[in-house]
Amino acid sequence: MAIIRPFKALRPPVERAAEVAAVPYDVVNTAEARALASGNPLSFLHVSRPEIDLPDGTPIYSDRVYGKAAENFTKLKKDCPLKNEETPSLYFYRLIMGNHEQIGIVACCSVDEYDRDIIRKHERTRRDKEDDRTRHILVLRAQTGPVFLTYRAQEKIDGLVAEALSGNPPLYDFVANDDIRHTIWRVPNYQRLVDAFAGVPYLYIADGHHRAASASRARAELKEQSFGIVGNEEYNFFQCVLFPDNQLQILPYNRVVRDLNGMSSKDFLARARESFEVTENGSPSPKQRGNWSVYLDGKWYGLALKDEGSRPSGAVESLDVSVLQDRLLDPVLGIKDVRTDKRIDFVGGIRGTEELEKLVNEGKAAVAFSLYATTIDDLLKVSDAGEIMPPKSTWFEPKLRDGLLSHEI
């Protein structure tokens, strides 16, 4: 069963919501966060990326940074002000990006279910990033950004959401500076939704593996410090937004490589032809699975497997990101480990193929690879198999905003 639990959200007043709302901490670097928060003292980036308020060069994992996070959180609570709901609720969170719309349920999920793999994973986390968010949670005694979960859609839950939305005015409704519309409703009558999720066998992390792992680690530390544990303490639960799988939008996660591993362009294409059919004047974006696009010397080329039957059958090995890695990036370009190799970078699909062309044309990369997006079905299959996707396999859009609903523990 999947446990979802209402909570007393810590949130800004309606008139300040758009000012407080901030992009997730892990989609921007320090310079980008500082630019986004400039001139806006209420931006939640002052809490999620507090190094922006310290001198340039301050190590982002230093004691000063976490101390600043606590100071800024206290200040925001006072100045905004942020207030807790008097009674627990669930919430609905709708995102609209162009013609795409998705509605999720904001709730707290069980750390026990995360630990027992009822909440399934597809990504390997990094210890340094876990350390960072664990400490952030413990310093603030709050989870300030939701984990993005999905589940196999159920008509019953869809119907309950539609019924609860009917005639229910939104709590927040604004368009952010990236033209994405964010709308949140409070759902004080939540029991039927809670009961419906008890029939959902598994939840799946779509995005936010480090946040989830950090919630688990923070819980373990807080349990050691606690007495008279009964199991319903707030630290036993972590904030999530749960979207049905048929509403999610995954964009490709493209690759750029800084050099051709000592080869000329002609030699590189010859090596590529050993495993792929190579065509000139290719489309910048592949039209189907089993196709890739390559930007080299100002031209787009198309790649396709010579024999689709040669594609591996495993849940991970069969992914387009895996095939590209195993048949071209590793054997031809010498990229052995994409986690550590400094010659490869990743470009989220939201930036478009124009960004790939720009990086190559400006000499910042020698070659770029445009991929067909990994599907949500791929993600579920890998998670159900207990396997791990290659790094940078999925780019979800639109993104949730931090700071609108926080969960104090």
FENHUHU-V975827 format. One line per field, one symbol per residue. phi: phi as a letter, one per 20 degrees, with the letter a starting at -180 (. if undefined). psi: psi as a letter, one per 20 degrees, with the letter a starting at -180 (. if undefined). burial: + if it has 16 or more other ideal C-beta (glycine too) atoms within 10 Angstrom, else -. A space follows every 50 residues. Layout:
phi=???
psi=???
burial=???
This chain:
phi=.deccfbefebefgfdgfffgcfggedcefffffffegmcfegfffefcf ffddggnfgfdegfffffgfffffffgfefeeceffcfbecdcddccmee cbcddebedefgfffemfeedcceedffffgffffgfffelbddbfeedc bfgcgffgfffgffffmefffcbbdffdmeedccdecfedfffgffffee fbdcfebogfffffffffggffffedcmfdodfffeccfccddfffdecd dfdecccfbdlneeffffffffffdcfdcelfffcgebgnccdcdblmce dddbgfcgfefgefgefefgffffffdcfffeemeecffdffedcccfff emfffffffffenebebccddeffeffgfffffffmdcffgleccecfef denfcdded
psi=qppqprrnqpqrqgiighhgpqqqhjjqagggggghipjniipihhghmi iijrqpippikrhhghhhggghgggghghgrpqqqhqqrrqqopppocip pqprpprprphghghjkhoqrjqpqpghhggghghgghgilqoipqpoqr qpqphggghhggghhojoqqgqorprijjpppppqpnhnihhgghhiijo hqqpogpkhhgghhhghhggghhhiqqlpiijqhijqqprpoqqhjiqop rqorqqphrkkjqrhghghghhihiqppqrlrqhpqirqjqqqpppljqp qqqqphohiipqiqhghiqhhgggghiggfhgikngoihipiiqrqoqih irihhggghghjjiqhqqppqppqrhhgggggghikrpqqqlhqopqrqr qqigoqop.
burial=-++++++-++++---+++++++++++-+----++-++----+++++++++ ++++---+------++-++--++--++--+-+--+---+++++++++--- -++++++++++-++---++++++-----++-+++++++++-+++++++++ +-----+--++--+------++-+-+---+-++++++--+--++-++--+ -++++++++++++++++++--+-----------++++++++++++-++++ ++++++++-++-+----++-++--++-+---+--++--+-++++++---+ +++++-----+---++-++++++++-+++--++-+--+--+-+++-++++ -++-+++-++----++++++++++++-++++++-----++++++++++++ +++++++++
